[in-house]
Amino acid sequence: MSRSSIEDAKLRLSHETGTIIKDWGGRLPIALIYPNSYYIGMSSLGIQAIYSIINSYPNAVCERVFWDKTDKGKPAPPLSVESRRPLTDFAVIAFSISYELDYFNVVQILKAGGIPLYAKDRNETHPLIIAGGPCITANPMPLAPFFDCLCIGEAEPILPSLLPVLSEDISEKRDNLLNALAKLPGIYVPQVSQTYPITRQYATKLDDFPVHSVVLTPDTELGDLYLIEVERGCSWGCRFCMVSTHFSPMRYRSLDSLIAQSREGLKFRKRLGLVGPAVPDHPKFEELLAGLQGLGADLSIASLRIKPLPTIALQEMAKGGARTIALAPEAGCQRLRQVIKKNISEDDILKAMSKVAEQPGIDQLKLYFMIGLPSETDEDIEEMVRLTLECKAVLDRKRAGIRITLSIAPFVPKAGTPFQWLPMEQLTTLQRRFNLLKRALIPKGITPKAESLAWSQVQGILARGDSRLAEALAETEEVSLSGWQKALDKCGLDADSYLYRKWGTDEELPWAVVDSGIKPGQLEGELGRAVG
């Protein structure tokens, strides 16, 4: 490692508060990997929670690893933040995976770490490679051949049974260890014959597992916030979203627990970030805000629904210095909002615009929309334009100077949702509809911005993929659209069969190895109510 790399690592550590440094003597060393940059990963509450839980065990030591680039734009060696050790020094390597496009980084990290990529090629002389996270819980299959075991569900109920087995049996022959792991609830071991499906595990009482910022650093996206998880799950049931299934049931933290965590967090940051899919849904939301007001906290709220949109939430965010409010109509017309089960009306949306305009200091509104939704037409894009201009008119009447930005995301069918059987829209259609938005709105001073439409297609392949995709991931020499297509061609895989075919509800899906906990027929029923 170069002198500059050493200095950069020391500087990063010097910026952190709460770093856990443990002696390795007699302990099980675990590398916790977020397969993206430090800047992005350090705002992940999931990483923070797992890091804290593992290090709470006396016989384990957990260090973080990220996938960063050097000043010259090349990938940096995957070394741990705490001790700068290589992956091969660890007994266990644990990935937390939240985004399908990070699958490419998983492959690169293992290759760069000098570890055989496929589980079948490793033995007890190599680290045990495990993974968890939302993508793994939804559909572990595209990555399954690379991993010794995969965690289906939430970390809190899985780690207490997993860590003792790892500590006691890590020196055993690999086959013996894998067989022991296969007996644990929520653990999928691809190389071992198990009883399928694997039941998703979840924490029944969130107060038993406080989740908040552990390591604080300014060198991250949300570096000025102390993050606190308020709730888990979502009761709204939007048909395109994984949260309602893979994080069910809906659970809230108690008011006392949240106030106690906030009091501790204010020792480190003046602003608290309240995290959850729909934070204002907390049954004691107003009491929570009143309690935080009493503590003198400034607030950021991760997710605001258009309905209900409590005025007090907007007031607290504006008081805390927020300049931008983000809301998600998702679709421009009532028909499509009914298709996706977004239970809001146009009147609800326009009333929300008025509430935003009433808050001094808020000078930007970000609206999230999706294109390529099931049954969408060009006329629906015209409706999105009309609704956006109606929103602008309301804001202008109330208070001049509030800018609107549109964030456009292509619909991607996700495993475990009512839309899991449906195809994506063709790329040419997505591009044409996005161009319709730009042509109509840019002259009005509103610039729509979109995720890469082409990369969304790659995401769609990986989201509904099977284990054959592992070979394509392994063969991707250059992480680019052309590199991925070459790998698919080399492996004889047809992207269109993953993307554009409507699957029958009687077909066995690649992720049938997972039991999400949703009753049989419920997703199919929701699909029928959406598209007939």
Secondary structure, 3 states (H helix, E strand, C coil): CCHHHHHHHHHHHHHCECCCCCCCCCCEEEEEEECCCHHHHCCCHHHHHHHHHHHCCCCEEEEEEECCECCCCCECCCECCCCCCEHHHCCEEEEECCCHHHHHHHHHHHHHCCCCCCHHHCCCCCCEEEEECHHHHHCCHHHHHHCCEEECECHHHHHHHHHHHHHHHCCCCHHHHHHHHHCCCCEECCCCCCCCCEECECCCCHHHCCCECCCECCCCCCCCEEEEECEECCCCCCCCCCHHHHCCCCEECCHHHHHHHHHHHCCCCCEEEEECCCHHHCCCHHHHHHHHHHHCCEEEECCCCCCCCCHHHHHHHHHCCCCEEEEEEECCCHHHHHHCCCCCCHHHHHHHHHHHHCCCCCCEEEEEEEECCCCCCHHHHHHHHHHHHHHHHHHHHHCCCCEEEEEEEECCCCCCCCCCCCCCCCHHHHHHHHHHHHHHHHHHCCCEEECCHHHHHHHHHHHCCCCCHHHHHHHCCCCCHHHHHHHHHHCCCCHHHHHCCCCCCCCCCHHHHEECCCCCCHHHHHHHHHHC
